[in-house]
Amino acid sequence: MSKLLLGAVAGSVLLLSAPVFAADLNEPIPQAPYAEPVASNTFDWTGAYVGADVGYSWANKASAAGKDHDAVVGGVFAGYNYQLQNNIVVGGEGEVAYGGADPLASYTGAVRGRVGYAFDNILVYGTVGGLVGQGEMKGNGTSNTRTHVGYQAGAGLEAALTNNITARAEYLYTGTNERDYGAAGGEADLSGNAVKFGVAYKF
């Protein structure tokens, strides 16, 4: 008899506990509070830009007259960069520049590709492309102009000073064909070296 009574009590306890357990199962699982994504502070090089530069160019015996060609050179440039997820930056740039010198001055227009690696706001890059230039040579009481075609190749270091302003230092080598300037000085080219410093605005 006591065993039957004990079993009945145990059964009653289980029946009374069942709704409580069921209620616990229906309770929503607590969710962790939503956290806003953390914004990255890494500089993004993707975008268009315009700028200006100035520097110094030099070449040995640029003309048949045997004079070295060295001068201040300056220009304006514009381009576009695209930064890949592995920090590789690719882009293209166009530049118009002028260099005045004795005996040979020149206007040049170049279109170059750029490939570099970004260390946050520092970009190390190489560049290469084509160039068309017009040279003007004065000598022996006369002045002649000729058109040259060639290439440019070089490397540079660019730093983002703010989200929109960058500064660069760049070396470029220019190689072109020779043209005959006649009595003004014979054959000459626009080949040579240049070191330039520039500032750009990134959109």
N, C-alpha and C positions, 0 to 999 in steps of 0.2 A: 504494500500500500504506500509506504513512504517513497519507494522508487517511482511509483506512478505520480505521486504528488510532486516530487522533484522534477520529473520530466515535464509535467505540465507547467511548472513555474519557469523552467528554462525556455520552453517553447513560447510562452507569453512574452518573455524578455526579448527574444529574437524578433517576434512579430512587431513589438513596439519599437524596436531599433531600426527596422527596415526603412520606414519613411525618412528617418533622420539621415541614414546613409544615402538614400536616393536623392534627398535634397542636397547633400554635399556634392554628389556627382554632377548635379545640374548647375552648380555654382560656376560662373565664368572664371577661366584661368587668368590670374592677374597678369597684366601686360606691363612690360618695361616702358617707362616714359619715353616719348618720341624725342629724338635728338636731331637737331638740324645738322646737315652735312657740313663738315669743316671746310671752309674755303681755302684753296691753295694760295700761298703767297709767292709761288714761283712765277717769274716773269714769262709772259707768253710773247714770242717773237712774231707770231702770225699777224700779218697786216700790211697795208700799203704805207709808204713813207716818201717824203721829199726832203732834200737837204742841199747844202752847199759845202764846198771844200776849197782849201788853198794849200799850196806846198811848193816844192822845189824840184825841178827836173834837170837832168844832165845827160850828156852823151859825148862820146869821144869822136872828134873828126866827123861831124854830121855832114860836112860838105867837102867838095873837092878842094876848096880853098884851104882846108886843113884847120879850120877854126873849131874849137869845142863849142858845143851848143849847151848852154846852161841858162836857166831862167826861172822866174817865179811862174807858177801855173795855178790856175783856179778854175772852178766850174760849178755846175749845178747838176744834181742827179735825182732820180726817182726810181722806185722799185717796189717789189712785193716779196715778202718772206712767208714761208709756211713751215711751221714747226711740227715735226712728227712726234709720236709718243716716246720714241727712244732718244729724244733731245737732238736729233739731227734736224738741221734747218736748211731748207732749199729755197731758192728764189732766183729772181732775175732783176737786172738793173740797167738803166740807160743813163748815159752821162754826156754832157756837152762841156768841153773845156777849151781854154785858151792859154797859150804860153807865148810870151814875147821874149825874143832873144836876138842877139847879133851873131851871125848874120841871118838866122832862120827863125821866123815866127810861125805859129800854126794854130789853126782851129781844128778840133777833132770831135767826132761823135762816135760813141762806142756803145755796144749792147753786150752785156756780160752775164753769164750765169754765176750763181754763188752757191756753195755748199759749205756748211759749217757745223760746229757742235756747240750747243749752249750749256754753259755752266751757270744756270739760273739767269742772272742779268748780264752775263759776260758771254759774248759770242766770238769764237775763233773761226775764221773762214778762209777759204781759197776762192779765187775768181778767175774766169777765163772767158774770152769772147772776141768778137770782131770789131774792127775800127775802120773808119773812113776819115781822112784828114786833108785839109788844104794848107799847104805851106806857102809862105811868102818870103822870098829872098831878095835882099837889096845889096848891090855891089857894083862897082865900076860904073857908077852913074846911072844904073838901070834897076828896075824891079820886076820880078817875074813871080807868078803863082803857079803851083802845080797841085794836082790831086793825088793822094797816096791811099793805098788800102793795106790793111795788115791785121794784126791781132794784139790783144793785151792779156797778160796773165800776172797774177800776183796773189797777195795774201794780206789779211788784216785782222785787227782786234777791235771789237765794238762793244761799248758798255751802255746799258740803259741807265740813265741818270734819274729819270722819273718814268711813269707809265707811258709818257709820250715823247720824251726827249732822249736821244741817243747821241753819243760821241764816238768817233772812230779815228784810228790811225791806220794807214794803208800804204803798202808798197806795190807799185805797178811797173812791169816792163812792157814797153811798146816795141813791136817790130813791124816795119813797113817796107814796101818796095822802094827802089831808088827811081828818081826822076831827074831829067836834065833841065836845069834852070838857065841854060845858055850862058850868055855873057855875065849874068848876075853872080855866077859862082860855080857853074858846072853841075855835076851830078850830086844829089843829096837825098837823104831820107829823113823820116821823122822818128827813127828808132832811138830808144833811150830809156832812162830810168826816172822814176818819180816817187817821192815820198809826200803824202798828203794827209792833212788833218781836216776832219769834217764834223758837222753837226746836222742832225736830221730830226724831223718831226714825224712821229709814227701815229697814224690814224687808228 
